[in-house]
Amino acid sequence: MKKLLFLLLPILLISCEARLDDDKRAFFKTRIVDSSGLPLVNASVEVTTYRSYDFFSINGQNLTKTSEPDRDFLLGKGTTDENGAVSFTMLFDTAYRYYVHIKGVDDSSKILAVASDSFNQDLTLDIPSITMTDMANVELEFINTSGTTTVYDVTINYFAIYCDELYENNSFVRDENCEFEDEIIDLVNQTTDDGLFEFRAFYPSVIDVNYRDAAGNEVNEQFTINNPTERYEINY
């Protein structure tokens, strides 16, 4: 029995080794603005190594994180000032990705994924500005004005509410791991009423629409979502 304990001891020590260095600290700073560009005052900002899903629940129980408790860390937190600015010293972890959780006093919220290489060599994570995104109800309708009987392949790509916004290489991009969440692929003009698409998307953001016209040419159109309710029409 004693031999077994001695054999297990190195394994237990390795498995319990902490990723956090007690002597290593990072520094986070940013400025939060709303969708109109105004500073978000008294907003709560947290940097973690997990993505919180407070707005989802199963059987009435909130799911606060997605990975095992021993892998999740709250690294630091702060509150924005009258200019929307916030900065704080934080713990430094060896995570592949970090998450900035923002919660406004008006219950607005945003989660920004941050690539690990966004830290400077002095372990400063400086994001010049983060714009809060709101959800918009969008209608996009294809209207047959030419009388054609051609059936069109249509692809609608937009910033879905399920997608993380990723800060990487000093710019904001969509998380490529959720591309399938923000794409509608369908046929239009099979029936007289199949051209209307309704969905929810973050704004401000851009909708990319691809379809083929009556001559078989591929057409790409872009529409910018700037308001909580938007409607766009494409005549074919």
Contacts in CASP RR format, 6 or more apart in sequence:
PFRMAT RR
TARGET T0000
AUTHOR 0000-0000-0000
METHOD contacts of the structure
MODEL  1
MKKLLFLLLPILLISCEARLDDDKRAFFKTRIVDSSGLPLVNASVEVTTY
RSYDFFSINGQNLTKTSEPDRDFLLGKGTTDENGAVSFTMLFDTAYRYYV
HIKGVDDSSKILAVASDSFNQDLTLDIPSITMTDMANVELEFINTSGTTT
VYDVTINYFAIYCDELYENNSFVRDENCEFEDEIIDLVNQTTDDGLFEFR
AFYPSVIDVNYRDAAGNEVNEQFTINNPTERYEINY
19 73 0 8 1.000
19 93 0 8 1.000
19 94 0 8 1.000
19 95 0 8 1.000
20 73 0 8 1.000
20 91 0 8 1.000
20 92 0 8 1.000
20 93 0 8 1.000
21 92 0 8 1.000
24 91 0 8 1.000
24 92 0 8 1.000
24 123 0 8 1.000
25 89 0 8 1.000
25 90 0 8 1.000
25 91 0 8 1.000
25 92 0 8 1.000
25 123 0 8 1.000
26 75 0 8 1.000
26 89 0 8 1.000
26 90 0 8 1.000
26 91 0 8 1.000
26 92 0 8 1.000
26 119 0 8 1.000
26 123 0 8 1.000
26 124 0 8 1.000
26 125 0 8 1.000
27 87 0 8 1.000
27 88 0 8 1.000
27 89 0 8 1.000
27 90 0 8 1.000
27 122 0 8 1.000
27 123 0 8 1.000
27 124 0 8 1.000
27 125 0 8 1.000
28 47 0 8 1.000
28 76 0 8 1.000
28 86 0 8 1.000
28 87 0 8 1.000
28 88 0 8 1.000
28 89 0 8 1.000
28 90 0 8 1.000
28 124 0 8 1.000
28 125 0 8 1.000
28 126 0 8 1.000
29 85 0 8 1.000
29 86 0 8 1.000
29 87 0 8 1.000
29 124 0 8 1.000
29 125 0 8 1.000
29 126 0 8 1.000
29 127 0 8 1.000
30 45 0 8 1.000
30 85 0 8 1.000
30 86 0 8 1.000
30 87 0 8 1.000
30 100 0 8 1.000
30 126 0 8 1.000
30 127 0 8 1.000
30 128 0 8 1.000
30 129 0 8 1.000
30 130 0 8 1.000
31 39 0 8 1.000
31 80 0 8 1.000
31 83 0 8 1.000
31 84 0 8 1.000
31 85 0 8 1.000
31 86 0 8 1.000
31 128 0 8 1.000
31 129 0 8 1.000
31 130 0 8 1.000
32 39 0 8 1.000
32 40 0 8 1.000
32 43 0 8 1.000
32 45 0 8 1.000
32 80 0 8 1.000
32 84 0 8 1.000
32 85 0 8 1.000
32 86 0 8 1.000
32 102 0 8 1.000
32 129 0 8 1.000
32 130 0 8 1.000
32 132 0 8 1.000
33 39 0 8 1.000
33 40 0 8 1.000
33 84 0 8 1.000
33 129 0 8 1.000
33 130 0 8 1.000
33 131 0 8 1.000
33 132 0 8 1.000
34 40 0 8 1.000
34 108 0 8 1.000
34 131 0 8 1.000
34 132 0 8 1.000
35 131 0 8 1.000
35 132 0 8 1.000
35 133 0 8 1.000
35 134 0 8 1.000
35 203 0 8 1.000
35 204 0 8 1.000
37 131 0 8 1.000
39 80 0 8 1.000
39 82 0 8 1.000
39 83 0 8 1.000
39 84 0 8 1.000
39 85 0 8 1.000
40 80 0 8 1.000
40 84 0 8 1.000
40 102 0 8 1.000
40 104 0 8 1.000
40 108 0 8 1.000
40 132 0 8 1.000
41 80 0 8 1.000
41 81 0 8 1.000
41 82 0 8 1.000
41 84 0 8 1.000
41 105 0 8 1.000
42 79 0 8 1.000
42 80 0 8 1.000
42 104 0 8 1.000
42 105 0 8 1.000
43 79 0 8 1.000
43 80 0 8 1.000
43 84 0 8 1.000
43 86 0 8 1.000
43 102 0 8 1.000
43 103 0 8 1.000
43 104 0 8 1.000
43 105 0 8 1.000
44 77 0 8 1.000
44 78 0 8 1.000
44 79 0 8 1.000
44 101 0 8 1.000
44 102 0 8 1.000
44 103 0 8 1.000
44 104 0 8 1.000
45 77 0 8 1.000
45 78 0 8 1.000
45 79 0 8 1.000
45 80 0 8 1.000
45 86 0 8 1.000
45 100 0 8 1.000
45 101 0 8 1.000
45 102 0 8 1.000
46 74 0 8 1.000
46 76 0 8 1.000
46 77 0 8 1.000
46 78 0 8 1.000
46 100 0 8 1.000
46 101 0 8 1.000
47 74 0 8 1.000
47 75 0 8 1.000
47 76 0 8 1.000
47 77 0 8 1.000
47 90 0 8 1.000
47 98 0 8 1.000
47 99 0 8 1.000
47 100 0 8 1.000
47 101 0 8 1.000
47 125 0 8 1.000
48 72 0 8 1.000
48 73 0 8 1.000
48 74 0 8 1.000
48 75 0 8 1.000
48 76 0 8 1.000
48 98 0 8 1.000
48 99 0 8 1.000
48 101 0 8 1.000
49 71 0 8 1.000
49 72 0 8 1.000
49 73 0 8 1.000
49 75 0 8 1.000
49 93 0 8 1.000
49 95 0 8 1.000
49 97 0 8 1.000
49 98 0 8 1.000
49 99 0 8 1.000
50 65 0 8 1.000
50 66 0 8 1.000
50 67 0 8 1.000
50 71 0 8 1.000
50 72 0 8 1.000
50 73 0 8 1.000
50 99 0 8 1.000
51 65 0 8 1.000
51 66 0 8 1.000
51 99 0 8 1.000
51 111 0 8 1.000
51 113 0 8 1.000
51 164 0 8 1.000
52 64 0 8 1.000
52 65 0 8 1.000
52 99 0 8 1.000
52 101 0 8 1.000
52 111 0 8 1.000
53 62 0 8 1.000
53 63 0 8 1.000
53 64 0 8 1.000
53 65 0 8 1.000
53 66 0 8 1.000
54 62 0 8 1.000
54 64 0 8 1.000
54 109 0 8 1.000
55 109 0 8 1.000
56 62 0 8 1.000
56 63 0 8 1.000
57 63 0 8 1.000
65 72 0 8 1.000
73 91 0 8 1.000
73 93 0 8 1.000
73 95 0 8 1.000
75 90 0 8 1.000
75 91 0 8 1.000
75 92 0 8 1.000
75 93 0 8 1.000
75 98 0 8 1.000
76 88 0 8 1.000
76 89 0 8 1.000
76 90 0 8 1.000
76 91 0 8 1.000
77 88 0 8 1.000
78 86 0 8 1.000
78 88 0 8 1.000
79 86 0 8 1.000
80 86 0 8 1.000
92 123 0 8 1.000
95 116 0 8 1.000
96 116 0 8 1.000
97 113 0 8 1.000
97 114 0 8 1.000
97 115 0 8 1.000
97 116 0 8 1.000
98 113 0 8 1.000
98 114 0 8 1.000
98 116 0 8 1.000
98 118 0 8 1.000
98 125 0 8 1.000
99 111 0 8 1.000
99 112 0 8 1.000
99 113 0 8 1.000
99 114 0 8 1.000
100 111 0 8 1.000
100 112 0 8 1.000
100 114 0 8 1.000
100 127 0 8 1.000
100 130 0 8 1.000
100 167 0 8 1.000
101 109 0 8 1.000
101 110 0 8 1.000
101 111 0 8 1.000
102 109 0 8 1.000
102 110 0 8 1.000
102 111 0 8 1.000
102 112 0 8 1.000
102 130 0 8 1.000
102 132 0 8 1.000
103 109 0 8 1.000
104 132 0 8 1.000
108 132 0 8 1.000
108 134 0 8 1.000
110 130 0 8 1.000
110 132 0 8 1.000
110 133 0 8 1.000
110 165 0 8 1.000
111 164 0 8 1.000
111 165 0 8 1.000
112 127 0 8 1.000
112 130 0 8 1.000
112 164 0 8 1.000
112 165 0 8 1.000
112 166 0 8 1.000
112 167 0 8 1.000
112 172 0 8 1.000
113 164 0 8 1.000
113 165 0 8 1.000
113 166 0 8 1.000
113 167 0 8 1.000
113 175 0 8 1.000
114 125 0 8 1.000
114 127 0 8 1.000
114 166 0 8 1.000
114 167 0 8 1.000
114 168 0 8 1.000
115 166 0 8 1.000
115 167 0 8 1.000
115 168 0 8 1.000
115 169 0 8 1.000
117 168 0 8 1.000
118 125 0 8 1.000
118 127 0 8 1.000
118 167 0 8 1.000
118 168 0 8 1.000
118 170 0 8 1.000
119 125 0 8 1.000
120 126 0 8 1.000
127 167 0 8 1.000
131 204 0 8 1.000
133 159 0 8 1.000
133 165 0 8 1.000
133 202 0 8 1.000
133 203 0 8 1.000
133 204 0 8 1.000
133 205 0 8 1.000
134 202 0 8 1.000
134 203 0 8 1.000
134 228 0 8 1.000
135 161 0 8 1.000
135 200 0 8 1.000
135 201 0 8 1.000
135 202 0 8 1.000
135 203 0 8 1.000
135 228 0 8 1.000
136 200 0 8 1.000
136 201 0 8 1.000
136 202 0 8 1.000
136 203 0 8 1.000
136 225 0 8 1.000
136 227 0 8 1.000
136 228 0 8 1.000
136 229 0 8 1.000
136 230 0 8 1.000
137 198 0 8 1.000
137 200 0 8 1.000
137 228 0 8 1.000
137 229 0 8 1.000
137 230 0 8 1.000
138 158 0 8 1.000
138 198 0 8 1.000
138 199 0 8 1.000
138 200 0 8 1.000
138 201 0 8 1.000
138 207 0 8 1.000
138 225 0 8 1.000
138 230 0 8 1.000
138 231 0 8 1.000
138 232 0 8 1.000
139 196 0 8 1.000
139 197 0 8 1.000
139 198 0 8 1.000
139 230 0 8 1.000
139 231 0 8 1.000
139 232 0 8 1.000
140 156 0 8 1.000
140 196 0 8 1.000
140 197 0 8 1.000
140 198 0 8 1.000
140 199 0 8 1.000
140 207 0 8 1.000
140 209 0 8 1.000
140 223 0 8 1.000
140 231 0 8 1.000
140 232 0 8 1.000
140 233 0 8 1.000
140 234 0 8 1.000
141 195 0 8 1.000
141 196 0 8 1.000
141 197 0 8 1.000
141 231 0 8 1.000
141 232 0 8 1.000
141 233 0 8 1.000
141 234 0 8 1.000
142 152 0 8 1.000
142 154 0 8 1.000
142 188 0 8 1.000
142 189 0 8 1.000
142 195 0 8 1.000
142 196 0 8 1.000
142 211 0 8 1.000
142 233 0 8 1.000
142 234 0 8 1.000
142 236 0 8 1.000
143 195 0 8 1.000
143 233 0 8 1.000
143 234 0 8 1.000
143 235 0 8 1.000
143 236 0 8 1.000
144 189 0 8 1.000
144 192 0 8 1.000
144 235 0 8 1.000
144 236 0 8 1.000
145 235 0 8 1.000
145 236 0 8 1.000
146 214 0 8 1.000
146 235 0 8 1.000
146 236 0 8 1.000
148 189 0 8 1.000
148 214 0 8 1.000
148 236 0 8 1.000
149 189 0 8 1.000
150 189 0 8 1.000
150 214 0 8 1.000
151 187 0 8 1.000
151 188 0 8 1.000
151 189 0 8 1.000
151 190 0 8 1.000
152 187 0 8 1.000
152 188 0 8 1.000
152 189 0 8 1.000
152 211 0 8 1.000
152 212 0 8 1.000
152 213 0 8 1.000
152 236 0 8 1.000
153 185 0 8 1.000
153 187 0 8 1.000
153 211 0 8 1.000
153 212 0 8 1.000
154 184 0 8 1.000
154 185 0 8 1.000
154 186 0 8 1.000
154 187 0 8 1.000
154 188 0 8 1.000
154 209 0 8 1.000
154 210 0 8 1.000
154 211 0 8 1.000
155 183 0 8 1.000
155 184 0 8 1.000
155 185 0 8 1.000
155 208 0 8 1.000
155 209 0 8 1.000
155 210 0 8 1.000
155 211 0 8 1.000
156 183 0 8 1.000
156 184 0 8 1.000
156 185 0 8 1.000
156 186 0 8 1.000
156 197 0 8 1.000
156 199 0 8 1.000
156 207 0 8 1.000
156 208 0 8 1.000
156 209 0 8 1.000
157 182 0 8 1.000
157 183 0 8 1.000
157 184 0 8 1.000
157 207 0 8 1.000
157 208 0 8 1.000
157 209 0 8 1.000
157 210 0 8 1.000
158 182 0 8 1.000
158 184 0 8 1.000
158 199 0 8 1.000
158 201 0 8 1.000
158 205 0 8 1.000
158 206 0 8 1.000
158 207 0 8 1.000
158 208 0 8 1.000
158 225 0 8 1.000
159 165 0 8 1.000
159 174 0 8 1.000
159 182 0 8 1.000
159 201 0 8 1.000
159 202 0 8 1.000
159 205 0 8 1.000
159 206 0 8 1.000
160 178 0 8 1.000
160 181 0 8 1.000
160 182 0 8 1.000
160 199 0 8 1.000
160 200 0 8 1.000
160 201 0 8 1.000
160 202 0 8 1.000
161 200 0 8 1.000
161 201 0 8 1.000
161 202 0 8 1.000
162 178 0 8 1.000
162 181 0 8 1.000
162 182 0 8 1.000
163 174 0 8 1.000
163 175 0 8 1.000
163 178 0 8 1.000
163 181 0 8 1.000
163 182 0 8 1.000
163 202 0 8 1.000
164 174 0 8 1.000
164 175 0 8 1.000
164 177 0 8 1.000
164 178 0 8 1.000
165 172 0 8 1.000
165 173 0 8 1.000
165 174 0 8 1.000
165 175 0 8 1.000
165 202 0 8 1.000
166 172 0 8 1.000
166 173 0 8 1.000
166 174 0 8 1.000
166 175 0 8 1.000
174 182 0 8 1.000
182 201 0 8 1.000
184 197 0 8 1.000
184 199 0 8 1.000
186 194 0 8 1.000
186 197 0 8 1.000
187 194 0 8 1.000
188 194 0 8 1.000
188 195 0 8 1.000
188 211 0 8 1.000
188 236 0 8 1.000
189 195 0 8 1.000
189 236 0 8 1.000
201 207 0 8 1.000
201 225 0 8 1.000
202 225 0 8 1.000
203 225 0 8 1.000
203 226 0 8 1.000
203 227 0 8 1.000
203 228 0 8 1.000
203 230 0 8 1.000
204 224 0 8 1.000
204 225 0 8 1.000
204 226 0 8 1.000
205 224 0 8 1.000
205 225 0 8 1.000
206 222 0 8 1.000
206 223 0 8 1.000
206 224 0 8 1.000
206 225 0 8 1.000
207 222 0 8 1.000
207 223 0 8 1.000
207 224 0 8 1.000
207 225 0 8 1.000
207 232 0 8 1.000
208 220 0 8 1.000
208 221 0 8 1.000
208 222 0 8 1.000
209 220 0 8 1.000
209 221 0 8 1.000
209 222 0 8 1.000
209 223 0 8 1.000
209 234 0 8 1.000
210 218 0 8 1.000
210 219 0 8 1.000
210 220 0 8 1.000
211 218 0 8 1.000
211 219 0 8 1.000
211 234 0 8 1.000
211 236 0 8 1.000
212 218 0 8 1.000
212 219 0 8 1.000
213 219 0 8 1.000
213 236 0 8 1.000
214 236 0 8 1.000
221 234 0 8 1.000
223 230 0 8 1.000
223 232 0 8 1.000
END
